[in-house]
Amino acid sequence: QVQLVESGGGLVQAGGSLRLSCAASGRTFSSYTMGWFRQAPGKEREFVATISWSGGITYYADSVKGRFTISRDNAKKTVYLQMNSLKFEDTAVYYCAATQTRRYGLRYLNEYDYWGQGTQVTVSS
């Protein structure tokens, strides 16, 4: 089992950057596929990005491709989401998720087993 704790959210102006972190507990972090999702007010939770257990394969939602970068440091048991060129529509609670399923491109909520509590990102226009 793994526990996830996100950090790094905050208030930023449009065009700015933020880096989110997700720290994981447990001894087998390097075997987990990790993902970032987000949920804006009144909307469903949606996929943002995912990274394979080794860190070599990444996938992104079209809405963030070219602006966001997911990465991981297995030695630190941490996954990151670097967010650049932020837009007002990126405002949401961002969630980190983990699964032991080893498949590329996991982008549906029910494909992940563990979730963090979320961190708020607010982009002012």
N, C-alpha and C positions, 0 to 999 in steps of 0.2 A: 504494500500500500504506500501511497505517496501523498504528502500534504504540500499544497502550493500557496505561496504568499506573494502577491503582486505589490509593486511599489513603483514610484516614479511619475505618477499622474499629477495633474495640476492644471493651472490656467495659463494659456499661452495665446499670443496673438496669431491671427491668420498669417501663414507664411513662415511661422516659427517651427521649432523642433522640440521634441521630447524623446527621452529614452525610457521605456518601461523595462522593469526587471521582474522576473518571477523566480523566486528561490524555492527549491524543492527539498523535501526531507527524504530519507530513505537511502538505501545503499545501491539501488539499481537504476539510478537516474539515466545512465547512459543507454539503457535498454528501452526507454520510453520515447515514443513519438510525441512531440509537443505541438501545441497550437495556441493561437491567439484568436479570440472572438471579441465582439463588441455588441453592446445593446444601447441604442439611443432611446430616449423617452418615447413611449407609445409604440415602439417598434419591436420586432422579434430580434432575438440574438442572432448575429450573423458571423460567418467565417471571415477572418482577416488574413491569417497566414499559418502555415504549418512547416515544421522542419523534421527531418528524419532523425532517428536515434543517433546516427553518427555525425549529423550536421551537414552532410554533403548534398542533400536534396531539399529544396524549398519550393513551396507553392504559395501564390498570393491571390487574393480576390482582385478582380479587375480594377475595382475602385481605388486600390492602394498601390497597385503595381507601379514600380518606378519611384515611389515616394517612401515606402516603408521597407525595412529590412529586418528579417528575423534571423537570429543567430543563437548559438548556445555555447556554453563552456561547461563541458561535462565534469571537469575537475572541480569547478565551483558549484556544480549542480544548479545552474542558473540558465534561464533562457531570456533573451532580450528581444525587444521590439523597438528599433530605431525608427522614429517617425519624423520625416522632414516635409517641408512645404505643406504644413497642416492647413486644412480647410475647415470652415465652420461646420460642414457636414460630417467631419470626423469626431465631433463631440459625442461622447458616449461613455458608458462604463466598459472598461476593457478587462476581459477575463483570460486567464491562462488555463490551459487544459492539458491533460496527459492521458495517454493510453499505452498499454503494452502491445497493442496490435502493431505489427511491423509491416506497414504498407505505405506507399507513397501517396501523397495528395489527399489525406483524410480531411474532409471539410464539412462533415455533418455533425451536429451536436451529439447524436446518439452513438457516434463512433468513439467518443471520449468517455473515460470512466471517472476521472478526477478533475475537480475544478477548484480554482481559487475563489476568493471572496470578491475580487474585482477592485479596480482602481479607476477613479473618475478622471477623464480627460475633457477639458472644456476649452474650446477654441473660440476666441472672440473675433468677430468680424470687423 
